[in-house]
Amino acid sequence: MQKSEASTGAGTDGNEAMHSIVAGLELEGQGGATRAVDPSTGAETGPRFTLLNREQLVSATAAAEEAFTGFRKSTPEQISNLLTAIAEEIEARGEDIISTAMVETGLPEARLQGELARTANQLRLFAKVALSGDHLGVRIEPALPERTPLPRPDLRQKRIPLGPVAVFGASNFPLAFSVAGGDTASALAAGCPVVVKAHNAHPGTGHLVGEAVAAAVAAQGVHPGVFSLVYGRGAELGQELVADPRIMAVGFTGSRSGGTALMATAASRPVPIPVYAEMSSVNPVFVLPSAITDDSASDALAKGFVTSLNGSAGQLCTAPGLIFVPTGSAGDELVDRVAAEVAAAGGQTMLTPGICEARTQGEDRLAASTGVTRVGRGTEGQTSNAPAPAVYSTDVDRFLSTPELSEEIFGAVCLIVRHDSDEELVSAAENVVGELTATIHLHEDDSADLERAAVLADLLEQRVGRILFNGWPTGVDVGDAMVHGGPYPATSDGRSTSVGAAAIERFLRPVVFQNAPAPVLSAAIRDENPWKLTRRIDSVVTLAGTAGESAADA
Amino acid sequence: MQKSEASTGAGTDGNEAMHSIVAGLELEGQGGATRAVDPSTGAETGPRFTLLNREQLVSATAAAEEAFTGFRKSTPEQISNLLTAIAEEIEARGEDIISTAMVETGLPEARLQGELARTANQLRLFAKVALSGDHLGVRIEPALPERTPLPRPDLRQKRIPLGPVAVFGASNFPLAFSVAGGDTASALAAGCPVVVKAHNAHPGTGHLVGEAVAAAVAAQGVHPGVFSLVYGRGAELGQELVADPRIMAVGFTGSRSGGTALMATAASRPVPIPVYAEMSSVNPVFVLPSAITDDSASDALAKGFVTSLNGSAGQLCTAPGLIFVPTGSAGDELVDRVAAEVAAAGGQTMLTPGICEARTQGEDRLAASTGVTRVGRGTEGQTSNAPAPAVYSTDVDRFLSTPELSEEIFGAVCLIVRHDSDEELVSAAENVVGELTATIHLHEDDSADLERAAVLADLLEQRVGRILFNGWPTGVDVGDAMVHGGPYPATSDGRSTSVGAAAIERFLRPVVFQNAPAPVLSAAIRDENPWKLTRRIDSVVTLAGTAGESAADA
């Protein structure tokens, strides 16, 4: 703790330097240096962070490859203990982490406290997932020597980790989607070493979390190469990391341009690898007539919307950027309430001056679009880089004929689209390409709207990863059933989720053993089932402890 | 049946023309025509098949897209019935299919009968898989309104079909990996319409099977767009099909050049899509000392090896192309036996003159390689395109320093590599890149070899999809636990299998419903569980009929 405080506290004079953490050791970068910027002032803050050059990067990937040899054979309990220990080490450094993150990201303390808790919970979720072993997907078909026309061999399928994984943290989740975030937790849970490319917008936060992970790795006696945190110039070192032949998969959260650049690199390697990139989303919200038939419902909706829009300065992957509202007086009333709510809302410091600049340009383009009018605008924050939240409006025809109006503006800017028929509502839903979420608001007693919702949901489930009702898409519950994904371009690979237990499946592949002598079999596929896994035996899900007896018969 | 006999029987004069089957209707191609070649004579045979041009292709993909709207909502029973009906329609046309395939492929009757049975069994397997609904991967987390600090919403995850799938059949499996083969069966089982690009090497066989599928689709009252069979110029129409925005995934079995070309097209689309290409494999076999300590074991091994090598003229994805044999007298003895067996083996007609030519060139290059000697060679077959099976030999050092010696030669050509230490054996295993299978032969009572096998298996599971013991890799059992896959370049995507029940997972993606009103929910995720699915409820596998009670508690 003392070391962390000494080395990353705000207010140092900039002569001190911090370094990458490669397999448990600090490695001074030979590729220049960077410093964090306090977005509330625009001034540099904290120590210098030295940047690795391409040659130095290999020390991290080679260590990951070396570590994989043993780490891939970890027991569920060993992996579970490691993840739990990481959660504890992060919590122990919680105060430092939060104070550093507040300076580096401009995010408020309460938000960061929530995010730290989520990060630790997420690690504990994957500790539980790893311990259950369900992700090993064991399928056993015992030999049937008497089967005709050919005997059936003994077949035992399990899933194994892919190998070292490159993780790119997000600017907007300095904890939950960064150094020890969902990608790192799920990759480690799968048995994959991780090399994290530190985000240069929150280098000190990342370093504190990196120290926590390295401490847990050391304390658990795991090969130190299972975790490295590397600092480098964004595009350059990142591309090099994805091109490294020792890296077998990539987890990324960030911009579409960043994600697609990594996808191109991964696809053009001599051995292509999967990229799981979560990139962009406008998260359309559909307000059906019954949701706004009475004043109190309409008021709650307007308040909930502006809170969701403006939370974390709108810098959430799931922030509602597009809301479809019926024409007519009830819809007008809702828009008026939204105008009042947004006018009363204040701007908050955005994550970086660059993100703020892009948001301002995006709003300027939107405001200048033909047929788009301003509904309301709040006040700027007291700090630098704290633009006012804003809401605009247009009609469905204009919206559908102007593709740029569907583009994400990362920040608290929303476009209300007014529709006046079921046909327009369906056209709007059909216009959705690939989004993380879609939301439907209705009164559950209204049978006409229930029918509308069923039609919309059927269209939307083909276009998004999560459909929610009478709520707001921000705030992603991390559990067994969550999907944080969706078709391209929301993500690079709609077959996966980056949040929730199923995220572990991204880093596994199946292998089958045929007629293997018992001593050669690994624990997961032995008759004795020492890990007490739930397995499919002869196509029937068979719970641990039922000793070959199928649970369906129990 | 009569129509099929009239239109595709051998011996027609070539003036008659056959066409693509697009959504149940014959569509005459405007892009030229092709005819089958009887590889046993090199002469054209059967009717002309008209080829679609690019513009015509859209009629098939548009029909698939249209059909998807309803087909994706099929019940498990409807899909199961369709697959069963396809199996029955194929069996009803069995005689025609086999006689046509014999002429077009040169494969012997018994092999084709076995393949037809496998094709029907495969369809019935996926009928069972679809009916179980396990692939829907339902995970439910009921709301926890009292949870702190935040209530948990109601979350219901299911997997849904990706959309229309393009299938490219294999030259070497005119039935089991072609029009109604594993890719088609698993895609339909997932709820995806299929557009099959007919293989021009067996157009008549494909057409008969296509008629069977179309008949089943019609009889089951399914939208005819769920299945089309299109004829076209290989590379050109194939690339166009993969580039078509309505196509959402690709199944392919063929050459590495063909597979990687489709991967590049799929990755460069505005919306990239997954490609499941099964491409190439040399299927290394490791003979450990205890496998050849007595004469009868050695003799059985030599016989088994040459039978596996020469079956179907070596034109199997899993044919053993590389066999590691110890130096020393027992190894010499095995090689002598192999030499005798292969000398007694006869060549069989290969699938096409082009495949035969490539094989001959491959053998010539191998024979001319420095340090490679010929072990034995059989006799040529009586027909055209029936080269003699052949076995060559080299030592590990030469093998490891000459990358070309690891390349697949598609046909009955094998390279024996002699090793004389455990270090060399390990080096050979580490040299494996991505293969469908690896095989280990040993005597199960030999503890030293069991240890060697464990070391090898651990290295090989990272490099292949299936590891088998004391058998031969040809002959892939189609069931719940099989993996027919492996790291690149064996396949484009080592996370998947193209054979066995898990093949269905390639064509699905997850979506979650949050706080959805009950009337909006589809059957799979309703409380009542009308499809009697095994579901995960609160992270616990819960068998159908236990009504919310976890089976773990039962």
Interface residues (C-beta under 8 A of the other chain):
Chain A: R72 K73 G114 A117 K128 S132 D134 R139 I140 E141 P149 L150 R152 P153 L155 R156 Q157 I160 L162 G163 M263 A264 A267 V271 P272 P274 V433 G434 L442 E444 L450 A453 A454 A457 D458 E461 Q462 V464 G465 R466 I467 L468 F469 N470 G471 G475 D477 G479 D480 A481 M482 V483 G485 P487 Y488 P489 S492 D493 G494 R495 S496 T497 A501 A502 L508 R509 P510 V511 V512 F513 Q514 N515 A516 P517 P519 V520 T534 R536 D538 S539 V541 L543 A551 A552 A554
Chain B: R72 K73 G114 A117 K128 S132 D134 R139 I140 E141 P149 L150 R152 P153 L155 R156 Q157 I160 L162 G163 M263 A264 A267 V271 P272 P274 V433 G434 L442 E444 L450 A453 A454 A457 D458 E461 Q462 V464 G465 R466 I467 L468 F469 N470 G471 G475 D477 G479 D480 A481 M482 V483 G485 P487 Y488 P489 S492 D493 G494 R495 S496 T497 A501 A502 L508 R509 P510 V511 V512 F513 Q514 N515 A516 P517 P519 V520 T534 R536 D538 S539 V541 L543 A551 A552 A554
